[in-house]
């Protein structure tokens, strides 16, 4: 909750959303917990990487992915989504 971001949707109306890095990490966890078979989760993961490529805090991802046990999936997703390791 500390990392959530305020987005003004209309004047005077603010919506708090989770940053893409946290959504990406959660989707990687769900993909792993689901036996790495959900094409929808993997497509969502690659979509986040594709759309947010230049904005992702890769240091945050690389620190937190091992804590969640998804560092290998993150590396794979970055390779497939951007061509990097």
N, C-alpha and C positions, 0 to 999 in steps of 0.2 A: 504494500500500500504506500510505502514511502516514495517509491519511484513513479507513482502515477502522475500523469500530466493533465493539467487543466486545458481544455479546448473550448473556446467560446463558439457555440453553435449559432446563436443569434445574439444580438445586443442584450446584455443582461442575463443571458442563460449560458451557464458553463457546465460542461460534462467532463468528468474525470475518467481518463482512459489509461490503461496500462501501456507502457512503452513497448515497441515491437520486439525488443530483446527478451523481455519477460514472456511475451506471448510465444515467441519462437522457442524458448527453453521449455515452456510448458507443453507445447505441441510435440517437442522431441521426447519429453517424458511420457506423454500419452502414447506416442508411436512405439516407444520401447515397451511400455506396460501392455500394449495390445499385441505383443508378439511380432512387431515390425511388419505387419501385414496390411495395414490400412493405407490404401492408395490415396484416400481423401486427406489423411493427416500428412502424408509425405508431399502431396501436391500443395497443401497449405503451407508447409514448411518452405518448400522451394519458392512459392509465391511471395512469401514475406521477404525472403532473401533477394529475390529479383526486384521487387518494388522498393525495398528499403536499402538496397546494396550500399549506397554511398553514405547513408545515415546511421547504419548499425554501429553500435559501440562494441567492436570486436574484442577489445580487452575485457570488457564486462562479460561477454559471452565465453571467452576462453578461460576466465577465472571460475565462472559459475557452472559451466557444463560438466567439468569433472566432479564437482560437488553433487550434482544430480545424477551422475553416472551416464551421461550422454555425450561425452567428449568425442567419442568415435563417430557418433551420428552427426554431431555438429560439423566435424571435419568433412565427412561425406557430403553433407548438404551444401557446405560452402564450395566444395569441389564441383558438385553438379550444378549448383545455382549460379556460380560466378567464375568457375574455373580456377579458384585458388585453393590452397590447402589450409 
